[in-house]
Amino acid sequence: MNKPIRTISLFCLFLFVALMLNATYLQFWKADDLNNDARNRRVIEESYSRERGAILVGRDPVAESVPSDDRFEFQRTYAEPFRYAPITGYFSYFSQTGVERSQNQVLSGEDPRLFVTKLVDLVTNDPNKGGSVQLTIDPEAQDAAFEGLDALPGDVEGSVVALDPSTGKILAMVSLPSYDPNKLASHDLDQVSDTYDKLLADDSEPLLNRGIQTTLPPGSTFKLVTAAAAIESGAYTADSMVPGGDTYQLPQTSGESGLIDNEGRDCGTDKIPFEQAMENSCNTTFAALAVEVGAEAMIKQAEAFGFNTTYLEDLRPQAESNFPTEMNPPQTGQSGIGQFEVRSTPLQMAMVVAGLANGGVVKRPYIVDEVQSADLSTLEKTEDSDLSQAVSSSTAADLTQLLVSTVDNGTASPAAIPGVSVAGKTGTAQSGQDDVPPYAWFVSFAPAEDPEVAVAVMIESADIPRGEIAGGQLGGPIAKAVMEAILDD
Amino acid sequence: MSQSSALMGFVHRRRRGAELFLLILALAVGIGAYAAVGIGVEGHVPVDILGYGGWLAALLVGAHVAVRLVAPYADPVLLPVVAALNGLGLAVIHRLDLAEDTTFARQQLTWMTLGVVLFVGALVVLRDHRVLTRFTYTFGLLAIVLLLLPMVPGVGKTINGAKIWIGVGPFSFQPGEVAKVLLVVAFAGYLVLHRDALALAGRRVLFIDLPRGRDLGPILAMWLVSLGILVFQRDLGSSLLFFGLFLVMLYVATERPGWLVVGSGLFLSGAFVAWRLFSHVQDRVDIWLHPFDYYNAPRPPYSDQIVETMFGMGWGGLIGRGFGEGDPTRITYAEADFIMGAIGEELGLTGVIAVLVLYGLIVERALRAALISRDGFGKLVAVGLAGVVTLQVFVVVGGVTRLIPLTGLTTPFLSYGGSSLVANWVIIALLLRISDQARRPVPDLSGPSEAPDEQSTQVIKL
């Protein structure tokens, strides 16, 4: 009977090895996944009783943990809750969002980069402290953006995103309406649930970071992309004559529905200078240009700026900006003026202007500048990186010329800053629904010759009569204030 | 048996000193873990450490002295390994007690005392394991009665959906745990008598010797009993354990892999039909495949136990959180079936592997006793007991770590549960008895009486 006993021994060995391998898989390979699961209460309770690292803007924490005398030992507090909530997110007993979530490993002290600190804490028997995260946000620009948007009448829904064109640093990111993360971080868990349910049920969606999570038709601000495609095609320069006229009948259509007009702005007849078309935001011109370069070139140009992809790595979730990939000629014409199925996040439009400002090179946007240990020594600084070469530098220069003239002589004049040459473009996009007012957009960068800041302003709704909604009037001053805040530094 | 005849002059050493030394290490594990629990959870060494440690030491030294007196040649590793597992289990249960304000550890210590008493009793009464062959059918019948008892109205109790308990006064008792020991003995007695009939007759199909139709009787009967446990008692684990055990012993007795093919086929088809027919089996499989879909589910089935165990084990990582630093009470029944989750969380992968190695050692020593045993009955009992431990550990640890679908069984020596602990101590007594017989010097030159034919074969080979 010894032969089968030996076989059985091997079988037993096999079963034990299987158990050991499985345990190793769970506790070694799979451990990080399990620990990162948002439903894992152990990790959250542990983080609750630990001094979580701060989220810093400039030198001041916008989120930090302070000692508390209840069962969790530390209380998360947010110094300027409404202003920074869309970025920081919240850290509640039940879940986390924003930077609190994306940088959770660092803030909670679990990140491998904090290994040495952790080891020292272990040896000295100190409680484990989390690392801090330094954001790229410029506090003055953030203030200017928040106060500008908040000053609009009524319950504002909108967003402002500002970028450093040469690095991709996000200098400001404001979204309204906002919420108070302090209420969600409270240790009174019933109250947290109530607050959360209320926020979730709110029709104005305060939990949404409109800067990266809302996509809307960009309207005339998208004409930058159309112009870029036209100049890239080689057929035009900034000094060329472009198709003009009071109306433009989309190809393959007839009658009112396929007819594009300029809402009374002067777009000449037949041929007009490119500058005039941009200054007056001529729908007829850009619809015609889009049809002329064709769907393929339009798609290629839009995707080169970042449409139809996601690129933000340190703040999630990010909505993908959409440029339709299947279009017939009339749809291409509508897309050329930012209508049809074109949808963009404010961040995406900021990247379009930032790319033009940076000689055609679009930088990958980022919001975490540095990861620091608990004693604020730098562990890692984010390196900027190129996302794409969207247009050639000569095309970028041509477009800059057109946009400067749009601020100096055209619809974007509210953003003009004395003594600084500003490049900008307005947009007023039809929502497509009768009971929903149009969306006001404004994009700009400054100074035009050596850009330091690119801004996109989007106003989804505010208490403004329908007829008075115009990107330039509403968004221009906000963009100007943000640019000034950066340029004054 | 080639070994025993080839090494006729070789005499196993008693190694009782080694056993005592290992036992002291095991005590250090048990008492050390208890102290660590006190320091980790309450911040100081438990006040009753001397009383507790003294009691544990007295029990184990008592067991050691009994082995020294009545089974001097017994395997020296088994008792210390079991002592370490039992001690660690007590400490982990005590840690959960402190968190949940229960007194399971105290009860478990009482059960351990009873287990050790029965262990000593079994060694003293049973001087030669072959005596047990007299009770083959008695034990078989008793085992089946015990298995059926929970279904008797008034006696049986349903706890957590499984009808595997009987109530005796204030105590609940799992007769299946005792039945498994009885079944091993009964199978061994039956198979050692009928192995030739089962082994020799049969047909050859595709390189596999399939057994004769009418010899399938016992295996079919066992299959039906297993299915009955599965269907009527909703106890997947025991069903798998009994059938697997029978299959292993049948294979060893007959030396015919054909039985494994037939048996595995029967098991798989039975499992498949059960999966199609019974919603509780389907639930188990669904939870196994998609545990996170059922986590915090609004209605049963829930997967909270298994997901919390996975979270806990991931949280424990390589070296664990340390006693008192984890949150094992998130796992319901962490002190029973899911104790490996608590160990994984607070002692880490290191602790889990250490425990698995200890189980592996028990199995290895049991199989070694089977290999060197001089009689077929002893071999079969030892293999059967090794199989019980392996299958039980595999089913329960594999279940809680999501290697296989979860089926309830206790983790031998670790989990809280009196019936299981007592039965497992008796298993160890049987194994020690068999290894004592096997390692003992042959009394005279008359040679083993069990298998003269094999003996002569070997002599010719030499």
HADDOCK unambig.tbl for C-alpha pairs under 7 A between the chains (distance, minus, plus):
assign (segid A and resid 1 and name CA) (segid B and resid 252 and name CA) 5.88 0.50 0.50
assign (segid A and resid 1 and name CA) (segid B and resid 253 and name CA) 6.37 0.50 0.50
assign (segid A and resid 1 and name CA) (segid B and resid 255 and name CA) 6.46 0.50 0.50
assign (segid A and resid 2 and name CA) (segid B and resid 371 and name CA) 5.81 0.50 0.50
assign (segid A and resid 4 and name CA) (segid B and resid 251 and name CA) 6.91 0.50 0.50
assign (segid A and resid 4 and name CA) (segid B and resid 252 and name CA) 5.05 0.50 0.50
assign (segid A and resid 4 and name CA) (segid B and resid 255 and name CA) 5.80 0.50 0.50
assign (segid A and resid 5 and name CA) (segid B and resid 252 and name CA) 6.12 0.50 0.50
assign (segid A and resid 5 and name CA) (segid B and resid 371 and name CA) 6.98 0.50 0.50
assign (segid A and resid 9 and name CA) (segid B and resid 367 and name CA) 6.89 0.50 0.50
assign (segid A and resid 12 and name CA) (segid B and resid 390 and name CA) 6.38 0.50 0.50
assign (segid A and resid 15 and name CA) (segid B and resid 394 and name CA) 6.59 0.50 0.50
assign (segid A and resid 16 and name CA) (segid B and resid 360 and name CA) 6.86 0.50 0.50
assign (segid A and resid 19 and name CA) (segid B and resid 394 and name CA) 6.99 0.50 0.50
assign (segid A and resid 19 and name CA) (segid B and resid 398 and name CA) 6.15 0.50 0.50
assign (segid A and resid 20 and name CA) (segid B and resid 353 and name CA) 6.24 0.50 0.50
assign (segid A and resid 22 and name CA) (segid B and resid 403 and name CA) 6.57 0.50 0.50
assign (segid A and resid 23 and name CA) (segid B and resid 349 and name CA) 6.85 0.50 0.50
assign (segid A and resid 23 and name CA) (segid B and resid 401 and name CA) 6.76 0.50 0.50
assign (segid A and resid 24 and name CA) (segid B and resid 349 and name CA) 6.60 0.50 0.50
assign (segid A and resid 26 and name CA) (segid B and resid 313 and name CA) 6.78 0.50 0.50
assign (segid A and resid 26 and name CA) (segid B and resid 314 and name CA) 6.00 0.50 0.50
assign (segid A and resid 27 and name CA) (segid B and resid 313 and name CA) 5.59 0.50 0.50
assign (segid A and resid 27 and name CA) (segid B and resid 314 and name CA) 4.53 0.50 0.50
assign (segid A and resid 27 and name CA) (segid B and resid 316 and name CA) 6.95 0.50 0.50
assign (segid A and resid 27 and name CA) (segid B and resid 317 and name CA) 4.72 0.50 0.50
assign (segid A and resid 27 and name CA) (segid B and resid 318 and name CA) 6.44 0.50 0.50
assign (segid A and resid 27 and name CA) (segid B and resid 349 and name CA) 6.14 0.50 0.50
assign (segid A and resid 28 and name CA) (segid B and resid 317 and name CA) 5.99 0.50 0.50
assign (segid A and resid 28 and name CA) (segid B and resid 318 and name CA) 6.54 0.50 0.50
assign (segid A and resid 30 and name CA) (segid B and resid 314 and name CA) 6.87 0.50 0.50
assign (segid A and resid 31 and name CA) (segid B and resid 314 and name CA) 4.06 0.50 0.50
assign (segid A and resid 31 and name CA) (segid B and resid 315 and name CA) 6.64 0.50 0.50
assign (segid A and resid 31 and name CA) (segid B and resid 317 and name CA) 6.43 0.50 0.50
assign (segid A and resid 34 and name CA) (segid B and resid 311 and name CA) 5.71 0.50 0.50
assign (segid A and resid 34 and name CA) (segid B and resid 314 and name CA) 5.95 0.50 0.50
assign (segid A and resid 35 and name CA) (segid B and resid 311 and name CA) 6.84 0.50 0.50
assign (segid A and resid 35 and name CA) (segid B and resid 314 and name CA) 6.54 0.50 0.50
assign (segid A and resid 35 and name CA) (segid B and resid 315 and name CA) 6.28 0.50 0.50
assign (segid A and resid 40 and name CA) (segid B and resid 311 and name CA) 6.49 0.50 0.50
assign (segid A and resid 42 and name CA) (segid B and resid 327 and name CA) 6.71 0.50 0.50
